[in-house]
Amino acid sequence: MRLCPNRTRPRSGASNWKGGGILSTDLRTVEEVIAVLRPIWEEVLETTVDEPTQNFFELGGDSLLALVVADQATKAGLTMPLSGVLRLPTLRSLADAVLDPSRFDHW
């Protein structure tokens, strides 16, 4: 079993995501980016995300889980800063920024 640096067991969503290796440059639409992000969110949050406008924090997320999501999205090939989910807490807004990374620069 993989352990976190503090020798504790990670949440199930953090330990199971394998990533798809899809590069941001291969994605053309918001829907394609959402299709990559949604399973990451669902696994980390351990819940279903029905609408791309649902708020990460209202679904039970917190700042540490947001960092896990950003890390897993990066491993899946998406380009985003670790603070991405903190600043853009819906799938739709995050997907828009993945397609236009300059939106991450205005913080």
N, C-alpha and C positions, 0 to 999 in steps of 0.2 A: 504494500500500500504506500502511495506517495504521501509524504508529510509536508506541511508548510514549514518555512524556515524556523518558526517558533516551536516546531516538533508537535504540532497539533494536526488533527485530520481536517482537510479542507471540506467545505460544504460540498454536498454531492454534485451540484451543478458545476462547481469550479473544477472538480477532478475528472469529470467524464467527457467534456467537450473535446472532440478530436480535430475540429477545424476542417474547412473544405479546401483551403489553399487557393481560393479565388482572389485574384488581384482586383483592386479597385478599378484599374484601367480596363478590365474586361467587362465591367458592369456599365450598362447604358441607361437604365431607368431606375427610378426610386423603388419601384416594385421589386426589381432584381436585388437591390441592396437590402431591402426589407426581408426578402426571402433568405438572405444570409444571416441577418441580425436576429430575426424572430426566434429561431431555434436556440440561439445563444441566450437570449433573454429568458426564454421559457425554461431552459435547463438551470440557469443560475438562480432565477426567481422561484423555481419549482411551482410554476403556475402557467396557465394558458394565457397568451396575449391575443385577444380577439380583434382589437382595432389598433391600427398604427398610430392613433392619436392618444392612446392610453399612456399615462404618466408612469415612468419607471418607479418613482418613489411611492406613488399611490398603489402600485402593485406589490409593494412590500420591499422594494429595493432600498438600499442605504449607500452611503459613500464608499464603503469598502466593496460592496457588490458591484457598484458602478465601475470601480477600477478593474475588477475581475472581468466584467463584460468588455471593457475597452481592451484589455490585454488579450482576451480570447478573440475578439474581432480582428485585432492586429495579427494574431497568429493565423486567422482564417484568410489573411491577405488584404483586409480593408485598411485604408489609411485614415487614422484618427489619433488625436492625442489622448493620453490617459484621462484627461478631464472632460472628454467629449460627452459622455453620458451625464455628467454633472451639469454641464451647461445646456445640453440639448436633450432633455429627458423623455422624448417620445421617439418611437421608431421613425416616424415621418421626418421630423426635424433633423435627426441624426443622419438618416439616409440622404437627405438633401445636402448636408454638409460633406458627407463622404464623396458625393458626386462633384461638389464644388468646395475643395479644401480651403479656399480662401476664406470661407465662413468661419473656420477655426482660428483665423489670424486676428479677428477683430475683438478679442477678449481683453 
